[in-house]
Amino acid sequence: MGAQLGGEHAHSDRPDGHDARRPPTDDTARLIHAALAALRPIFREGLAYQKAGVMLGGLQPRAGLTERLFARYDRDRSERLMAVLDDVNRRLGPDTLRYATSGLARPWHMRREHASPRYTTRWDELPIARAM
């Protein structure tokens, strides 16, 4: 997996793209922690930041990954937590539960005028062709 911050590209030299210090993960809390750690050295107090982005590369299915032998990470606990968050948000609406680092107030809204069509993944947005 690669990461681009401040115009600099950092990546692992390993052929599988993994950084031995940061094993691959799909855990939101670990991803937030890694993002904050990467931003700390380049953040400057008082600057008016407008937006940020994340680019992910080298993605692969979890089934092909092996666990670290001496990892101090409880994957089962993490998976249970993520399942609860997803279940609550699915039942009670998006962002009912979220990580505090995502902000409490959201004064901005995503602009959707250039969004790609979702009819490949949403049945209710599938175009209807009518013959005359």
Secondary structure, DSSP 8 states (H G I E B T S, - for coil): -EEEETTEEEE-SSTT--BTTB-----HHHHHHHHHHHHTTT--TT-----------S---GGG----TT----HHHHHHHHHHHHHHHHHH-TTSS--GGG-S--------TT----TTT-GGG-------
